[in-house]
Amino acid sequence: MKKDTITVMLNPELKHAHEVLTEAFAKHKFVVIFGSCTATYQGRGASRLGPGDRMVVIKPDGAMLVHRPTGYSPVNWQPDSQVIATELRDEGLLVRSVRGKPREVLELVFTKLYAIVVIEGLEDTAEFIEYMDEAELRDYLASNPEEIEPGLRVIRIERPIGEGYADIVARDREGRYVIIEVKRVNAGKDAVQQLHRYIEKFRSENPAAPVRGILVAPSISKEAKKLLEKLGLEYRQVNIAEIYRKAVETGEIKRDTKTRSLLEFFTEGSKASQLRHQLGRGL
């Protein structure tokens, strides 16, 4: 990528920004806008977002994402756009995204701009290696409980406890019940609290049954580790990449060559979990 394909504007005037963005959208460049704006959506539903500081990403394929300063999810978005245009109005600089089927219109009106970055020539052709989703990781561990602890005997997966479902319920070498919560990403305090709720509910329903709780994840936050120890629960670290390699080698999970989106990657696992109840219905 050449240096002259990057344009950075700091605190631009709306008129100048309008000129730069008009050219950028016409040439399908990658654009990031930081500024104060409102957002109005009309389409399959309707919404209006009041004024606030936002980061807006417009990709060459027409995808548009509107982000607040915090949180990972966009507050508004268009998966693709047939038309992206900009217009100077009395109330500010309008950026409009229009989809055809179904017809959806997202309009942003900027009253102040902090920065604009325009980039041309970004490339990404790397292979996307899909490791296991959470359901696949849970099912692999249920079939190979020694990865968690030697001597574990799995009784059931997705056992209803209270208002939720424990990922795995097993018994250890000493005959104690073990409730296992599986996370495929860094485990936070919410995961510990979830496991603790399962343990407390299980104890209330089975007061005479000894029970342990194990949180399984590739990593855990410091706050979560402290809370885990305080509540008398346990943590087991797993290597997702290594487990994925073993699962593919043994045929326990299979990958086709069809490219899946991230949304499909996460949702397909939850759908597949409905078919994976092969480890008993006892407890």
Secondary structure, 3 states (H helix, E strand, C coil): CCHHHEEEEECCCHHHHHHHHHHHHHCCCEEEEEEEEEEEEECCCEEEEEEEEEEEEECCCCCEEEECCCCCCCCEEECCCCEEEEEEECCEEEEEEEECCCCEEEEEEEEEEEEEEEECCCCCCCCCCCCCCHHHHHHHHHHCHHHCCCCCEEEEEEEEECCEEEEEEEECCCCCEEEEEECCCCECHHHHHHHHHHHHHHHHHCCCCCEEEEEEECCECHHHHHHHHHCCCEEEECCHHHHHHHHHHHCCCCCCCCCCCHHHHHHHHHHHHCCCCCCCCCC
